[in-house]
């Protein structure tokens, strides 16, 4: 498990006065400001954050040290990270997406199905994108208790009972 968790990303400049367009990945999107200071991925830059208003697809925000449109545009695509210990503990049946990525997925008989490449949500429910063994093919597995009865972070494995025909 990583020592830092990505809680948002900068989508570019918003306006001409150094504000950025911010996409939040926190459960309560506005709560991203509560975790400041935020850092870039390698920790070389640190930002205090003030959300100024909601905009389509996220928020307009001010970051410390960013004063112009050019500086804001230069940060486009920058992930914003916080130390894991600043995030709240989760109930037993909830997981941070970053903890699931890379885990091996086995069927109920112990046969490896693949590894979690990504966790996606297109509005209805979470999906695990599995990279199948021995190739570049991926499949989407519903991330529900019925299909994924066991997630064991300590041993780095997930047990799944995929729907009939999904992996054929």
Backbone torsions as a table, in degrees:
resi	resn	phi	psi	omega
1	UNK	NA	139.4	-177.2
2	UNK	-73.6	151.3	177.4
3	UNK	-78.6	-18.1	177.7
4	UNK	-125.4	155.0	-179.1
5	UNK	-127.2	135.2	177.0
6	UNK	-76.7	120.7	-178.3
7	UNK	-109.7	-3.2	179.2
8	UNK	-179.1	175.4	177.5
9	UNK	-144.7	153.9	178.5
10	UNK	-94.5	124.1	-177.0
11	UNK	-94.1	-2.4	178.9
12	UNK	131.2	-168.4	-178.6
13	UNK	-78.1	152.1	172.3
14	UNK	-127.6	106.2	-176.6
15	UNK	81.5	-165.2	-174.2
16	UNK	-114.8	7.4	-175.1
17	UNK	-110.2	20.6	174.3
18	UNK	93.6	2.7	175.0
19	UNK	-74.0	154.5	177.4
20	UNK	-116.4	156.0	170.6
21	UNK	-91.4	124.9	-171.6
22	UNK	-119.6	132.5	173.5
23	UNK	-109.6	123.2	-177.2
24	UNK	-98.4	140.1	177.0
25	UNK	-108.2	7.6	-179.0
26	UNK	-79.8	155.4	-178.0
27	UNK	-55.4	-46.3	171.0
28	UNK	-101.7	104.5	-172.1
29	UNK	-51.5	-37.0	-179.3
30	UNK	-71.8	-17.6	-178.1
31	UNK	-69.0	-10.1	178.5
32	UNK	-55.5	-34.2	-179.8
33	UNK	-66.4	-26.0	-179.3
34	UNK	-69.7	-18.8	-176.8
35	UNK	-94.0	-0.2	-178.9
36	UNK	-62.3	148.7	7.3
37	UNK	-78.1	144.1	178.5
38	UNK	-103.5	151.7	178.9
39	UNK	-122.1	163.5	170.0
40	UNK	-76.4	176.8	-171.4
41	UNK	-57.6	-42.8	-177.3
42	UNK	-89.5	1.3	175.8
43	UNK	78.2	9.7	-177.4
44	UNK	-79.3	-20.0	177.5
45	UNK	-125.9	142.6	179.5
46	UNK	-125.2	140.8	-176.8
47	UNK	-132.3	132.8	162.8
48	UNK	-84.2	151.4	-172.1
49	UNK	-131.4	134.8	173.5
50	UNK	-132.1	116.4	176.6
51	UNK	-75.1	128.6	-179.1
52	UNK	-98.9	-32.1	177.3
53	UNK	-172.8	161.0	174.8
54	UNK	-80.7	140.1	175.3
55	UNK	-133.9	167.1	-179.0
56	UNK	-57.0	124.9	177.4
57	UNK	81.5	9.2	179.2
58	UNK	159.7	-134.6	-176.9
59	UNK	-137.8	154.1	164.5
60	UNK	-93.1	137.3	-176.0
61	UNK	-146.8	157.3	173.1
62	UNK	-105.8	133.7	175.5
63	UNK	-112.5	139.7	178.1
64	UNK	-60.4	138.3	177.4
65	UNK	84.6	-2.1	179.2
66	UNK	-111.1	113.0	-172.7
67	UNK	-120.1	-10.3	-177.3
68	UNK	-134.0	163.5	177.4
69	UNK	-59.6	-39.0	-179.0
70	UNK	-64.5	-42.5	177.3
71	UNK	-64.7	-39.5	178.8
72	UNK	-66.6	-43.4	179.0
73	UNK	-63.5	-33.7	179.9
74	UNK	-66.2	-19.6	-179.9
75	UNK	-91.7	-0.6	-179.0
76	UNK	-52.4	130.7	179.2
77	UNK	86.7	-3.2	179.9
78	UNK	-73.5	125.5	173.8
79	UNK	-78.6	147.7	178.9
80	UNK	-112.5	126.1	-170.6
81	UNK	-121.3	151.9	172.7
82	UNK	-132.2	153.4	174.3
83	UNK	-62.4	140.1	-178.9
84	UNK	-53.3	-37.4	-175.4
85	UNK	-69.2	-10.9	175.7
86	UNK	-86.1	-11.4	-179.7
87	UNK	-88.1	151.9	-179.4
88	UNK	-69.2	151.2	173.6
89	UNK	-68.4	146.3	-178.1
90	UNK	-102.6	152.7	172.6
91	UNK	-63.0	165.1	-175.7
92	UNK	-57.3	-29.0	-175.3
93	UNK	-101.2	16.3	176.9
94	UNK	-123.9	150.1	-175.4
95	UNK	-142.5	149.0	169.6
96	UNK	-76.7	133.3	-177.9
97	UNK	-52.4	-40.5	-177.3
98	UNK	-60.9	-27.2	179.6
99	UNK	-75.3	-22.0	-178.6
100	UNK	-85.7	-29.4	-176.5
101	UNK	-65.0	128.6	179.7
102	UNK	95.4	-11.8	-179.8
103	UNK	-69.6	144.5	175.1
104	UNK	-76.8	141.0	179.4
105	UNK	-116.1	127.4	-179.6
106	UNK	-119.4	151.0	173.3
107	UNK	-80.7	176.8	-175.3
108	UNK	-67.0	-14.8	176.6
109	UNK	-92.6	-0.8	177.6
110	UNK	93.5	6.5	178.9
111	UNK	-85.3	130.5	-179.4
112	UNK	-69.7	127.8	178.9
113	UNK	-94.2	-28.4	-178.1
114	UNK	155.4	-163.0	178.6
115	UNK	-127.1	148.4	179.2
116	UNK	-71.6	118.6	178.8
117	UNK	-91.7	-37.3	-178.4
118	UNK	-158.5	160.0	172.1
119	UNK	-115.3	121.5	-174.8
120	UNK	-117.0	152.7	172.0
121	UNK	-146.0	113.4	-179.6
122	UNK	-106.0	25.7	173.4
123	UNK	116.5	-36.5	-175.6
124	UNK	-90.7	-52.3	-177.7
125	UNK	-161.6	165.6	177.5
126	UNK	-71.3	145.5	175.8
127	UNK	-127.2	140.1	172.7
128	UNK	-96.6	124.2	174.0
129	UNK	-88.9	115.2	-178.2
130	UNK	-100.4	130.6	170.9
131	UNK	-86.2	115.5	-177.9
132	UNK	-73.5	149.0	-179.0
133	UNK	-63.3	144.1	172.9
134	UNK	71.7	28.8	178.3
135	UNK	179.8	-171.3	-179.2
136	UNK	-105.7	1.7	-178.8
137	UNK	-69.4	140.6	176.4
138	UNK	-125.3	157.0	173.3
139	UNK	-134.1	156.9	177.6
140	UNK	-103.2	126.1	-178.2
141	UNK	-113.6	123.3	177.2
142	UNK	-57.8	132.3	-179.6
143	UNK	-96.4	72.9	177.9
144	UNK	-120.6	161.9	179.9
145	UNK	-63.1	-33.0	180.0
146	UNK	-67.1	-39.0	-177.3
147	UNK	-89.4	-32.9	-179.3
148	UNK	-123.7	83.3	-176.4
149	UNK	-73.6	-22.3	-174.9
150	UNK	-135.3	126.8	169.8
151	UNK	-123.5	114.9	-178.6
152	UNK	-115.4	90.9	-178.2
153	UNK	-63.7	-36.1	-177.6
154	UNK	-61.4	-39.0	-179.8
155	UNK	-97.8	-0.5	175.6
156	UNK	69.8	38.6	-178.2
157	UNK	-143.9	153.7	176.4
158	UNK	-124.4	138.4	173.5
159	UNK	-107.3	128.6	-176.9
160	UNK	-128.5	151.6	173.8
161	UNK	-123.3	80.3	-172.5
162	UNK	-65.7	150.6	177.4
163	UNK	-58.4	147.8	179.0
164	UNK	-51.9	129.9	175.2
165	UNK	85.7	-5.8	-177.3
166	UNK	-63.9	-39.5	-173.3
167	UNK	-99.6	10.4	-178.5
168	UNK	-91.1	NA	NA
